[in-house]
Amino acid sequence: MLFDAIAVSVAIFLGIREEDLLEHFEERGFITSISVAQLLAISLLSLMAFWILKNRKKDNYFFWQYPFFLWAIVGAGFFFLAMDERSKIHERIDYRIHDILKI
């Protein structure tokens, strides 16, 4: 939380004028880059946890039967969230649905 408070303070400091301030909080702004980095870090830590736990246990499970397979799912989910944050995947799907349904 301290890191986030510092990041927001820096964004505010960098955007002393109101026009500049809004740019830092836009979809492709400074704060979005911080968010993407945090989501990627969580994804990496989750995938590392899965990898470490998988290599410690030498049972004859199939990949998806490992009790700690949840860490792989969490890691993949946070990676998707980071990519969604950066490339607006869900926004594009929403626009496409509106185009198809004419709403």
Backbone as a chain_set.jsonl record, in Angstrom:
{"seq": "MLFDAIAVSVAIFLGIREEDLLEHFEERGFITSISVAQLLAISLLSLMAFWILKNRKKDNYFFWQYPFFLWAIVGAGFFFLAMDERSKIHERIDYRIHDILKI", "coords": {"N": [[0.832, -1.182, 0.0], [2.013, 1.16, 0.693], [3.789, 1.481, -1.421], [1.947, 1.894, -3.524], [0.773, 4.283, -2.667], [2.972, 5.981, -2.854], [3.428, 5.82, -5.622], [1.07, 6.993, -6.669], [1.355, 9.527, -5.554], [3.675, 10.38, -6.881], [2.69, 10.428, -9.506], [0.809, 12.466, -9.247], [2.525, 14.557, -8.536], [4.092, 14.721, -10.878], [2.215, 15.648, -12.623], [1.517, 18.497, -12.32], [-0.036, 20.541, -13.493], [-3.516, 20.508, -14.292], [-4.275, 19.358, -16.766], [-2.073, 17.734, -17.393], [-2.073, 16.034, -15.211], [-4.33, 14.367, -15.518], [-3.497, 12.757, -17.62], [-1.698, 10.935, -16.477], [-3.318, 9.22, -15.114], [-4.858, 8.021, -16.983], [-5.847, 5.348, -19.266], [-3.506, 4.36, -20.537], [-1.559, 5.438, -18.976], [0.836, 6.442, -16.407], [0.066, 5.246, -13.951], [-1.318, 2.993, -14.839], [0.789, 1.532, -15.922], [2.215, 0.936, -13.595], [0.318, -0.683, -12.343], [0.182, -2.845, -14.158], [2.776, -3.848, -13.87], [2.679, -4.681, -11.178], [0.696, -6.691, -11.324], [1.969, -8.501, -13.04], [4.131, -9.191, -11.409], [2.831, -10.54, -9.295], [1.79, -12.667, -10.762], [4.174, -13.929, -11.588], [5.294, -14.642, -9.079], [3.327, -16.453, -8.183], [3.472, -18.466, -10.148], [6.099, -19.262, -9.703], [5.831, -20.312, -7.116], [4.183, -22.51, -7.662], [5.953, -23.974, -9.347], [8.133, -24.512, -7.62], [6.881, -26.017, -5.566], [5.918, -28.141, -7.096], [8.262, -29.372, -7.969], [9.304, -30.249, -5.576], [7.724, -32.342, -4.749], [7.443, -35.611, -5.671], [5.381, -37.271, -6.74], [3.235, -39.541, -8.578], [1.346, -37.97, -10.052], [-0.931, -36.668, -12.493], [-0.436, -33.635, -14.321], [-2.535, -31.695, -13.808], [-3.565, -32.728, -11.476], [-2.079, -32.177, -9.28], [-1.954, -31.106, -5.918], [-1.255, -28.485, -5.534], [-1.747, -27.22, -7.898], [-3.405, -25.118, -8.133], [-1.86, -22.818, -7.778], [-0.677, -22.491, -10.291], [-2.919, -21.9, -11.822], [-3.721, -19.501, -10.618], [-1.453, -17.939, -11.199], [-1.573, -17.888, -14.037], [-4.009, -16.592, -14.315], [-3.506, -14.02, -13.186], [-1.569, -13.2, -14.996], [-3.121, -12.985, -17.312], [-4.801, -10.894, -16.435], [-2.941, -8.8, -16.289], [-2.227, -8.563, -18.986], [-4.715, -7.868, -20.002], [-5.089, -5.421, -18.741], [-3.13, -3.931, -19.982], [-3.696, -4.149, -22.773], [-6.414, -3.824, -23.155], [-8.346, -5.968, -23.435], [-10.895, -6.907, -22.489], [-12.445, -4.629, -22.883], [-12.468, -4.379, -25.656], [-13.845, -6.708, -26.356], [-16.31, -6.086, -25.233], [-17.049, -3.837, -26.809], [-17.267, -5.142, -29.272], [-19.385, -6.933, -28.805], [-21.43, -5.056, -28.455], [-21.476, -3.991, -31.052], [-22.262, -6.238, -32.545], [-24.804, -6.813, -31.452], [-26.056, -4.475, -31.971], [-26.367, -2.385, -30.075]], "CA": [[0.0, 0.0, 0.0], [2.933, 2.292, 0.704], [4.264, 1.632, -2.801], [0.869, 2.497, -4.307], [0.641, 5.68, -2.239], [4.105, 6.712, -3.448], [3.203, 5.897, -7.07], [0.033, 8.0, -6.91], [1.957, 10.829, -5.229], [4.575, 10.732, -7.988], [1.844, 10.784, -10.653], [0.251, 13.79, -8.959], [3.631, 15.504, -8.595], [4.482, 14.882, -12.28], [1.151, 16.346, -13.335], [1.135, 19.672, -11.533], [-1.185, 21.146, -14.173], [-4.634, 19.57, -14.336], [-4.271, 18.615, -18.036], [-1.039, 16.708, -17.287], [-2.453, 15.094, -14.155], [-5.261, 13.386, -16.045], [-2.772, 11.825, -18.479], [-1.051, 9.896, -15.676], [-4.325, 8.291, -14.619], [-5.574, 7.461, -18.134], [-5.659, 3.915, -19.483], [-2.114, 4.071, -20.903], [-0.718, 6.334, -18.193], [1.831, 6.013, -15.423], [-0.56, 4.364, -12.957], [-1.588, 1.721, -15.507], [2.066, 0.812, -16.01], [2.48, 0.41, -12.25], [-0.634, -1.775, -12.133], [0.62, -3.98, -14.978], [3.975, -4.4, -13.227], [2.261, -5.395, -9.974], [0.001, -7.912, -11.728], [2.979, -9.438, -13.545], [4.904, -9.681, -10.263], [1.999, -11.533, -8.614], [1.764, -13.834, -11.636], [5.477, -14.584, -11.505], [5.423, -15.273, -7.755], [2.42, -17.598, -8.131], [4.035, -19.527, -10.981], [7.287, -19.764, -9.002], [5.351, -21.152, -6.017], [3.775, -23.773, -8.26], [7.136, -24.686, -9.838], [8.907, -24.987, -6.464], [6.123, -27.081, -4.911], [5.851, -29.27, -8.021], [9.56, -30.05, -7.997], [9.568, -30.867, -4.27], [6.894, -33.534, -4.59], [7.682, -36.514, -6.803], [4.316, -38.269, -6.853], [2.848, -39.881, -9.943], [0.134, -37.252, -10.427], [-0.968, -35.92, -13.737], [-0.152, -32.215, -14.072], [-3.67, -30.995, -13.216], [-3.975, -33.363, -10.233], [-1.255, -31.721, -8.153], [-2.733, -30.322, -4.96], [-0.85, -27.079, -5.624], [-2.002, -26.748, -9.258], [-4.09, -23.833, -7.981], [-0.886, -21.734, -7.978], [-0.524, -22.299, -11.735], [-4.133, -21.225, -12.278], [-3.631, -18.12, -10.122], [-0.42, -17.271, -11.993], [-2.105, -17.645, -15.379], [-5.067, -15.582, -14.189], [-2.907, -12.696, -13.009], [-0.927, -12.836, -16.259], [-4.201, -12.498, -18.172], [-5.225, -9.577, -15.953], [-1.922, -7.828, -16.694], [-2.366, -8.334, -20.429], [-5.977, -7.16, -20.18], [-4.865, -4.045, -18.302], [-2.285, -3.265, -20.973], [-4.206, -4.136, -24.146], [-7.87, -3.6, -23.136], [-9.014, -7.123, -24.039], [-12.329, -6.983, -22.175], [-13.122, -3.491, -23.491], [-12.686, -4.688, -27.072], [-14.928, -7.699, -26.413], [-17.541, -5.351, -24.946], [-17.397, -3.066, -28.01], [-17.663, -6.098, -30.313], [-20.747, -7.394, -28.458], [-22.34, -3.954, -28.773], [-21.583, -3.913, -32.506], [-23.038, -7.389, -33.028], [-26.192, -6.708, -31.0], [-26.556, -3.148, -32.371], [-26.785, -1.607, -28.894]], "C": [[0.877, 1.246, 0.0], [3.455, 2.559, -0.707], [3.209, 2.312, -3.666], [0.685, 3.97, -3.943], [1.767, 6.526, -2.833], [3.891, 6.875, -4.944], [2.154, 6.95, -7.414], [0.575, 9.388, -6.609], [2.886, 11.292, -6.339], [3.763, 11.153, -9.205], [1.241, 12.164, -10.464], [1.339, 14.85, -9.074], [4.052, 15.77, -10.041], [3.442, 15.656, -13.075], [0.654, 17.532, -12.547], [-0.064, 20.374, -12.173], [-2.269, 20.088, -14.319], [-4.64, 18.747, -15.621], [-3.259, 17.471, -17.978], [-1.426, 15.632, -16.284], [-3.361, 14.001, -14.696], [-4.565, 12.362, -16.926], [-2.159, 10.673, -17.686], [-2.039, 8.843, -15.183], [-5.178, 7.706, -15.742], [-5.195, 5.998, -18.32], [-4.21, 3.548, -19.803], [-1.124, 4.892, -20.077], [0.212, 5.632, -17.221], [1.246, 4.985, -14.454], [-0.905, 3.008, -13.576], [-0.321, 0.886, -15.621], [2.448, 0.206, -14.666], [1.585, -0.799, -11.979], [-0.226, -3.022, -12.913], [1.834, -4.643, -14.344], [3.613, -5.191, -11.971], [1.566, -6.716, -10.324], [0.979, -8.951, -12.272], [3.83, -10.013, -12.412], [4.126, -10.756, -9.499], [1.934, -12.818, -9.441], [3.063, -14.619, -11.534], [5.655, -15.295, -10.166], [4.537, -16.522, -7.642], [2.967, -18.763, -8.951], [5.309, -20.107, -10.366], [6.889, -20.677, -7.845], [4.921, -22.509, -6.552], [5.0, -24.592, -8.662], [7.939, -25.289, -8.679], [8.188, -26.158, -5.795], [6.037, -28.319, -5.792], [7.154, -30.062, -8.009], [9.922, -30.7, -6.662], [8.848, -32.189, -4.119], [7.037, -34.398, -5.834], [6.647, -37.632, -6.86], [3.989, -38.506, -8.324], [1.501, -39.262, -10.306], [0.231, -36.808, -11.873], [-0.831, -34.446, -13.377], [-1.287, -31.519, -13.338], [-4.133, -31.603, -11.892], [-3.112, -32.952, -9.041], [-2.115, -30.906, -7.201], [-2.421, -28.827, -5.047], [-0.985, -26.532, -7.04], [-2.721, -25.404, -9.24], [-3.128, -22.666, -8.197], [-0.653, -21.465, -9.457], [-1.733, -21.559, -12.301], [-4.108, -19.761, -11.859], [-2.607, -17.331, -10.941], [-0.897, -16.94, -13.392], [-3.188, -16.57, -15.349], [-4.507, -14.183, -14.033], [-2.141, -12.25, -14.256], [-1.969, -12.308, -17.237], [-4.656, -11.111, -17.735], [-4.228, -8.49, -16.34], [-2.044, -7.518, -18.183], [-3.656, -7.579, -20.748], [-5.814, -5.686, -19.811], [-4.086, -3.267, -19.362], [-2.971, -3.129, -22.326], [-5.725, -4.03, -24.252], [-8.662, -4.745, -23.779], [-10.517, -7.088, -23.755], [-13.091, -5.789, -22.736], [-13.429, -3.766, -24.961], [-13.8, -5.722, -27.242], [-16.267, -7.01, -26.191], [-17.986, -4.546, -26.168], [-17.889, -3.989, -29.128], [-19.078, -6.617, -30.052], [-21.766, -6.308, -28.777], [-22.522, -3.8, -30.278], [-22.464, -5.029, -33.05], [-24.517, -7.233, -32.685], [-26.841, -5.36, -31.346], [-27.1, -2.364, -31.182], [-25.706, -0.612, -28.524]], "O": [[0.536, 2.258, -0.611], [3.553, 3.709, -1.136], [3.53, 3.203, -4.453], [0.465, 4.806, -4.82], [1.538, 7.656, -3.263], [4.141, 7.95, -5.488], [2.338, 7.718, -8.358], [0.282, 10.334, -7.34], [2.884, 12.469, -6.7], [4.109, 12.13, -9.869], [1.17, 12.948, -11.41], [1.11, 15.919, -9.64], [4.338, 16.912, -10.399], [3.767, 16.258, -14.098], [-0.51, 17.571, -12.147], [-1.002, 20.758, -11.475], [-1.968, 18.902, -14.455], [-4.971, 17.562, -15.587], [-3.538, 16.369, -18.45], [-1.138, 14.453, -16.489], [-3.181, 12.829, -14.366], [-4.994, 11.21, -16.98], [-2.109, 9.546, -18.18], [-1.654, 7.716, -14.871], [-6.126, 6.969, -15.472], [-4.329, 5.476, -17.618], [-3.74, 2.498, -19.362], [0.04, 5.018, -20.459], [0.349, 4.409, -17.219], [1.876, 3.965, -14.175], [-0.797, 1.981, -12.906], [-0.356, -0.33, -15.437], [2.95, -0.917, -14.609], [2.041, -1.813, -11.451], [-0.284, -4.132, -12.384], [1.911, -5.87, -14.289], [4.179, -6.256, -11.727], [1.821, -7.74, -9.69], [0.838, -10.143, -11.998], [4.206, -11.185, -12.449], [4.699, -11.77, -9.1], [2.012, -13.92, -8.897], [3.043, -15.843, -11.407], [6.12, -16.435, -10.129], [4.954, -17.529, -7.07], [2.933, -19.91, -8.507], [5.571, -21.303, -10.492], [7.533, -21.701, -7.613], [5.252, -23.542, -5.97], [5.077, -25.781, -8.35], [8.371, -26.44, -8.751], [8.809, -27.177, -5.492], [6.079, -29.439, -5.282], [7.136, -31.293, -8.037], [10.757, -31.603, -6.621], [9.333, -33.075, -3.414], [6.768, -33.934, -6.942], [6.997, -38.803, -7.011], [4.42, -37.754, -9.199], [0.615, -39.951, -10.81], [1.32, -36.6, -12.409], [-1.088, -34.061, -12.237], [-1.047, -30.823, -12.351], [-5.016, -31.041, -11.244], [-3.395, -33.346, -7.91], [-2.925, -30.092, -7.646], [-3.25, -28.0, -4.668], [-0.405, -25.494, -7.358], [-2.657, -24.644, -10.206], [-3.525, -21.633, -8.737], [-0.45, -20.314, -9.843], [-1.586, -20.689, -13.16], [-4.436, -18.879, -12.653], [-2.863, -16.192, -11.331], [-0.657, -15.839, -13.887], [-3.271, -15.738, -16.253], [-4.984, -13.251, -14.68], [-2.071, -11.055, -14.543], [-1.739, -11.306, -17.914], [-4.875, -10.241, -18.578], [-4.627, -7.377, -16.683], [-1.974, -6.36, -18.593], [-3.685, -6.748, -21.657], [-6.343, -4.808, -20.494], [-4.355, -2.09, -19.604], [-2.841, -2.089, -22.971], [-6.266, -4.138, -25.353], [-9.557, -4.497, -24.588], [-11.324, -7.225, -24.674], [-14.277, -5.917, -23.041], [-14.506, -3.432, -25.454], [-14.606, -5.621, -28.167], [-17.246, -7.309, -26.875], [-19.164, -4.566, -26.527], [-18.827, -3.646, -29.848], [-19.879, -6.728, -30.98], [-22.839, -6.595, -29.306], [-23.627, -3.503, -30.732], [-23.311, -4.797, -33.912], [-25.382, -7.488, -33.522], [-28.014, -5.131, -31.054], [-28.165, -1.752, -31.268], [-25.862, 0.138, -27.561]]}, "num_chains": 1, "name": "protein.A"}
